Amino acid sequence: MRIIMIRGMIFIMLGLALVACNKKLSTNELPVNVTEGGIYYTQVVMHYEKNAYPTTNYQVGATIPVNTQVKLQEMSKKTISIELGDSGQKIVVKNIEKHTGDNVNQAFNKLFAKQKVNLSQFDRLETEHIDAGTVAVGMRKKAVTVAIGYPPSTRTMNLDANSWVYWRHRYNTFIVNFKDGKVSEIVD
C-alpha cells in the first residue's frame, strides 16, 4: 500500500513539473519588443502537420509562406501559439531545444519579426524556390534559410559550414552542400 502511495505522489509531482515547464510566459519573459496579440510576419517558409510546427523543421506537411501575417496568441517555455492572418487558423510552434539549441525566445526571433522579409534581395531562381518552399543549386545561404528554414543544430553546428543537414521527416535527412556561399549539391 505504501509503495502505491509513493508511486502516486511521484506521478503527481511529475505531472505538476510538466505543467510548470509549459506555463505561459509573463510579459517580461517575452523577447524584447514582443507582445501577446502583436502582429508579426513569418521569416521562413514553415511546414506543419496537425496544426503543429516542430522547430526540428521537418520538410513535410502543409506550408506557411514567408511573410505570412500572424498574431501571437501566447508563449510558454516550450511553445509559441499563433493565429494565421486571414484564415484565423491556429498553429502551435513546438520548440525542440535539444535539436535546435534555441530557447523559445530565440526560436521566435528566427521565425517571426515585425517586418516582412525583403524578397527583392533575391534573384529569380531564389524567389521561385522561396515561393515553393524548396531549395536548388545556385541559391545563396540566406535564400536557403528563407525557403526551407534553419537546419537543426544537432547536425549543423554552424551556419558558416559548407554542409547543412535537414530532416526531410522524422526518419530521413538530406544535405545541402555549399561552395563559395551558394548551393552546389543537394544529397537525399
C-alpha positions in Angstrom: 0.0 0.0 0.0 2.8 2.4 0.9 4.5 1.7 -2.5 1.3 2.6 -4.3 1.1 5.9 -2.4 4.7 6.7 -3.1 4.3 6.0 -6.8 1.1 8.1 -6.8 3.0 11.0 -5.2 5.8 10.7 -7.7 3.3 10.6 -10.6 1.5 13.8 -9.3 4.9 15.6 -8.8 6.0 14.7 -12.4 2.6 16.0 -13.7 3.0 19.2 -11.8 6.5 19.6 -13.1 5.4 19.2 -16.7 2.6 21.7 -16.3 5.1 24.2 -14.7 7.5 23.8 -17.6 5.0 24.8 -20.1 3.2 27.6 -18.3 2.6 30.8 -20.2 5.5 33.3 -20.2 4.9 36.6 -18.4 5.2 39.8 -20.3 8.7 40.5 -19.0 9.8 37.0 -20.1 8.9 37.5 -23.7 11.6 38.6 -26.2 12.3 42.3 -26.4 9.6 44.2 -28.4 7.3 41.1 -28.5 3.7 41.3 -27.1 0.8 38.9 -27.0 -1.7 39.9 -29.5 1.0 41.5 -31.6 1.2 41.2 -35.4 4.3 39.6 -36.9 5.4 38.1 -40.2 7.0 34.7 -40.9 10.7 35.0 -41.8 10.9 31.5 -43.3 8.7 29.0 -45.1 7.3 26.7 -42.4 5.9 23.2 -42.8 3.3 21.9 -40.3 1.2 18.9 -39.7 -1.9 18.6 -37.4 -1.7 22.3 -36.7 1.8 21.9 -35.2 5.2 23.1 -36.4 8.2 21.5 -34.6 11.4 23.6 -34.7 13.3 20.5 -35.8 11.9 21.8 -39.2 10.7 18.7 -40.9 10.1 19.3 -44.6 6.7 17.7 -44.8 3.1 18.8 -44.4 1.3 22.0 -45.4 3.3 25.2 -45.8 3.0 28.6 -44.3 4.7 31.0 -46.9 7.3 33.5 -45.9 5.8 36.9 -45.0 2.6 35.4 -43.7 1.0 37.7 -41.2 0.5 36.0 -37.8 -0.9 37.1 -34.5 0.9 35.9 -31.3 -1.6 34.2 -29.0 0.8 33.2 -26.3 4.2 31.8 -25.5 5.4 29.2 -22.9 8.9 27.9 -22.3 8.3 25.3 -25.0 5.6 26.6 -27.4 4.5 29.6 -29.4 0.8 29.7 -30.2 0.0 31.8 -33.3 -3.0 32.6 -35.4 -2.5 32.8 -39.2 -3.5 36.2 -40.8 -6.7 36.0 -42.8 -7.7 32.4 -42.1 -7.5 32.6 -38.3 -6.1 29.1 -38.3 -4.2 28.3 -35.0 -0.8 26.8 -35.2 1.4 25.7 -32.2 5.2 26.0 -32.7 6.8 23.3 -30.6 10.3 24.3 -29.7 12.5 21.3 -29.6 15.5 22.9 -27.8 17.6 19.7 -27.8 17.6 19.7 -31.7 17.8 23.4 -32.3 19.9 24.7 -29.4 17.4 27.6 -29.2 15.2 28.5 -26.3 11.7 29.6 -27.2 12.6 33.3 -27.4 15.5 32.6 -29.8 13.1 30.4 -31.9 10.6 33.2 -32.0 13.2 35.6 -33.2 14.3 33.3 -36.0 10.8 32.6 -37.2 8.9 35.9 -36.8 9.6 39.6 -37.0 7.6 42.9 -37.1 8.7 43.4 -40.7 8.4 41.3 -43.8 11.4 39.7 -45.5 12.6 41.9 -48.3 12.2 39.5 -51.2 13.8 41.9 -53.7 17.2 40.9 -52.4 16.9 37.5 -54.0 17.3 36.7 -57.7 14.6 35.0 -59.8 15.8 31.4 -59.1 15.8 32.1 -55.4 12.4 33.8 -55.4 10.8 30.9 -57.3 12.2 28.4 -54.7 11.3 30.5 -51.8 7.7 30.7 -53.1 7.8 26.9 -53.5 9.5 26.2 -50.1 12.3 24.3 -51.9 16.0 24.6 -52.4 18.0 24.4 -55.6 21.6 24.5 -56.8 22.8 28.1 -57.1 20.8 29.6 -54.2 22.7 31.6 -51.6 22.6 30.7 -47.9 20.2 33.4 -46.9 17.8 32.3 -49.6 18.0 28.7 -48.4 17.1 29.7 -44.8 14.1 31.7 -46.1 13.0 28.9 -48.4 13.4 25.9 -46.1 14.2 27.4 -42.7 17.2 26.8 -40.4 18.8 23.4 -40.2 18.7 21.7 -36.7 21.9 22.4 -34.8 22.3 18.8 -33.8 23.7 18.0 -37.3 24.7 21.6 -38.4 26.5 23.3 -35.6 27.4 26.4 -37.5 25.7 28.2 -40.4 29.2 29.0 -41.8 29.7 25.3 -42.5 29.6 24.2 -46.2 27.2 21.3 -45.4 23.8 21.8 -43.8 21.8 18.7 -42.7 18.0 19.0 -42.6 15.3 16.5 -41.6 13.0 15.5 -44.6 10.8 13.9 -42.0 11.4 12.1 -38.7 13.5 9.3 -40.2 15.2 10.8 -43.2 17.7 13.6 -43.7 19.1 15.4 -46.7 22.2 17.5 -47.1 22.6 20.9 -48.7 26.2 21.4 -49.7 27.6 24.9 -50.4 30.6 26.1 -52.4 31.5 29.8 -52.3 28.3 30.6 -50.4 25.9 29.0 -52.9 24.2 25.6 -53.1 26.5 23.3 -55.1 24.7 20.0 -54.4 21.6 18.5 -52.6 22.1 15.0 -51.4 19.0 13.0 -50.5 
